[in-house]
Amino acid sequence: MRVLAIDTALGQCGACILETDDPEPLSAESLAMERGHAEALLPLIDRVVSRVEGSFSSLDLVAVTIGPGSFTGLRVGIAAARAIGLAVPCPVVGVTTLSALMAPILEDAPRRLVVAAIDARGGRVYAQAIAASGRLIIPPSVLTIREVVRSLGSGPVIVVGSGAAAIVTDAVAVGVDARVHPALPVPDLAWVARLGAVADPDEALPRPLYLVSPDARPQDGARLPLQ
């Protein structure tokens, strides 16, 4: 299966094409950025796809990160994925950023509780945790750092993502065996593709995962009266 993976949820604008039987992508590119995804994404996808024989018509699936993450970034990536899926045509699936962050660590079968944590500001994180046995300890949630630490037990724990350092600092302070994973705090594009390839298109829908309400809200004073 040939999968186009797209990520604009956090601090990168990236895409790759992966054959699911191959260990490395056929083509990949990512740009570190917090803003500007809307301008950068489509030219980047065009460059990635142009390096692969068959171009867009060779795709079997599009996988896109659906959050938690940047409100604008998510909308840009999901809109592009849906448009490509309609044009090819092929199925489009959503992959959560928390799952994508944890997947390469879980693949190594660590004897530790694995936590993905994305900074949600104000002392909170978007978090998910899975035990070495595969048991879900923390479902995708928005929690305070203290609430996450209370769920960890005595460890050992490994934490990945932009909220990892804050969690590990508090965990170590109360005697928990915890450490930060050295991976970049953005999803691995190849793992977005792999997770997408095994997802059920009827269940893993390409729509934003919001664990909290978006900050942007309509201004009542700007509403036009109904005619």
Buried (B, 14 or more C-beta within 10 A) or exposed (E): EBBBBBBBBBBBBBBBBBBBEEEEBBBBBBEEBEEEBBEBBBEBBEEBBEEBEEEBEBBBBBBBBBBBBBBBBBBBBBBBBBEBBEEBEBBBBBBBBBBBBBBBBBEEEBEBBBBBBBBBEEEBBBBBBBEBEEEEBBEBBBBBBEBBBBBBEEBBBBBBBBBBBBBBEBBBEEEBBBBBBEBBBBBBBBBBBBBBBEBEBEEBBBEBBBBEEEEEEEEEEEEEEEE
